[in-house]
Amino acid sequence: MGASPDGPGRSPAGEAEPEWGDHRLNPDLVAEMLKAETREAAVLVPVVERAGEATVILTTRTRSLRKHSGQIAFPGGAIDPEDTSPEAAAMREAMEEVALEPRFVEPVARLPRYLTTTGFHITPVVAIVTPGFALKPNPGEVEDVFEVPLSFLMDAANHRQESREFAGLVRHYFTMPFGERFIWGVTAGILRTLYERYYA
C-alpha cells in the first residue's frame, strides 16, 4: 500500500499532523474529550496477504464485556507499562485476543493517533500478516473473528455517515455495513483514516 513506518502523528516528511478521531466529525465534542482522563492505546490493523485479494482481520467483542460489547473491533487495547512501543502492545493484544502469533505479523506503518470521546488516544498499527496462522478467539474478550476484503473497506462507496444522540448531543460517525456485520464507530473511523491516507 506504499506505507512507511512513520511515527504517530507524523507525515512522511516528518511534519506534525493533527490527530484524527471522533472530533473530526463532531467538533462540538472536543470540550468533552478534553475533560476525559486520557490513556494511550494501540490497535493492530492486520492486512492478510491472501492469494488474489488482501483481507483485514476484525473481531466481534464478547457481549458480556462492560464496554463496547458486541461491537466490531480491531485486536488491541491499552498500552501497558511493559510494552516497549505501540507495535508491541498491538501485537501482544492480538496474541491475547485471537492467538495471532507475532511471527506471522510485520508492522509496516502507524496511522495518526485516533482520539475518542472516552479519553483513549489510539495508535493504529498497520501490519502485513502472512497466511499460515490459526486464529482462536479468547472467549473472555472476543466472540468471533473474521476477515473482510480490503477492497471492500477501501471503497468509498461503502462508507456511510450516520448519526445518533449520545449523552444529549448528536454524534456523527462512519459506518461500513458488510453483510450481516455492522462496522461503525472507532473501527470504521480508523478504516476511513487508512482510506484517506493511502487510497483517496
N, C-alpha and C positions, 0 to 999 in steps of 0.2 A: 504493500500500500504506500510505499515511499516514506514511511515514518522513520524518524530518528529518535534516539533516546534522550530527548531534551529533558531538562529538569522541570519540576512543576511550575506552572505559571511563566514559562519562558518560551519565546518563539525560537525557531531555528537560528535566527540571527543573534540570539542571546538577550533580546529586549524583553522587558517586563510586559506581561499580558494581564488583562483583567481576569479575575476568577470567573468561572461560569457557574450557573446554578439556577435555583428556583427564582432568584431575584431578577433574572433577565426577562422573564415573562410577567413578573409580579413586583415592580419597583416599589409598590406601597407596602410590601412585606419586609423591606430592608430594615426598618426600625425594629421590627420584631426579631429578625435574625440577629441583629447586633446585641439584643438583650440576652439571647440564649448563651448558655455556657458552651464554649467550643471544645471540640475534641477531634483529633486527627484520625482519619480512617483511610483505608485503601480497598479497592476492589480490583479483581482481575477481569479483564475483557479478553476472554480466551477465544482466539480465532483458530479454528482447526483446518489444517491443510488437507481437506478431503479431495480425492481424485475427481476432477471435473468441476467441483464447486466448494468454496470455502463455507464454513458454518461458524456460528457463535454458540458457545455453551452458556445456557441460562438455567436458573433453578427456580423452583416454586418453594417459598418458605413454608415451614410446617405451620399448620393452622392453630396450634396450641401456643405459639410464641406470643409474648406480651405485646410486641410492637411489629407492625407491618406483616402480620400473619397472613398467609395465603397469597402474598404478592410475589410477582416475578422479580428476580434479582440476579445480580452477578455474585459469584462467590466473593466474599470479603467481609471486612469488619474493622473494628477499632485497631489502630496501630499500638501494639504493646511495647513497654519499655525495652524488652529484649529483642524486638525487631530492629534489624540494622538499617532498614530502608522501607519505603512503601512497597517495593517489589517483594522484599522478604515477607512483609505482612500479608500481601495479597496471595502469595504462593502458599504460605502457611495456612491461611484461611481456606484456600481451595482444597488443600490436602485434608483439613479437618472436616470440611462440609461435604465434599463429594469424592474424596480419595484420589484427587488428580495429583499424581506423583510429579515432583519438580523436574525429574529427568526428561519428561515429555514437554516441558514448558520453557520457552525462550522469550523473556520480556524484550520488547523492541522499542517501546515509547511510553511516555506519560502524556495523558491529556491534561489540560488545565484543571486545577483543583475545582471541585464542584461543591458549592455551598448549599446547605439545606436549611429549612426553617427550624429543624430540631437541633441545630448547632454543630452538625458534623461538617468538617472540611474534608471532602473525599478526593483522594488522588486515584484516578482510574489508570491502571497499568495495562496497556495493550500488549498481548503476548501471542506468539505463534505456537500452536500446540501440534505436535507430531502425532499422527494416529498410532494406535497400539495400546493406548491406555484403557483401563477398565474402571468406569466410574461406579461408586457405591454411595448413595445419599446417606448422610448421618441423620437418622430419623428424629433426633432431638432438634435439628435445625432445618432440614431440607426434606420436603415431601416428595419432590420429583426433580429430576434433572433431564434436560432435553437440549436439542440443537435446532437452531433456526438458520436458514441460508443467509449468508452475509449480503447477498444481492437483494434479498427482500428488505432487510433492515436498512440498507443504504440507498433505497429507492424513495425519494421524497414523496412520491405519490402515496406511500403507505404511512406517512407521518400526518397525524391529525392534531389540531389544537382543540382542547376541550376545557371546561371549567366547572367548578363546583364551589359551594360555600364551605369555608373551612374556618372555624373559630370566629365566625361573624364577618369574615372577609371572603370575597370571591377570589379563588385561586385559579390561575391558568396553568396548563401543563400539556405536555405532549403525550399522545397515545399511539401505539402501533399494534392494533389487533392482528393476531396471527392465528387463524382458525378459531379454536375454542379458547385460546390463551389471550389474555389481555395485558399487554406490556404498556406500562404507564409510569408516571412519576419520575423518580430519580433515574431509574433504569432507562426509560425512554429518553430522558434528558441527556444522559451520558452518550447514548447511541446517536442522538441528534448532534451532539458536540463532535463525535467521530465523523459523522457525515459532513458537517460544515467545515471541518478542518481539512479533510482529505478527499471528499467526493463532490462537494458542491461546485 
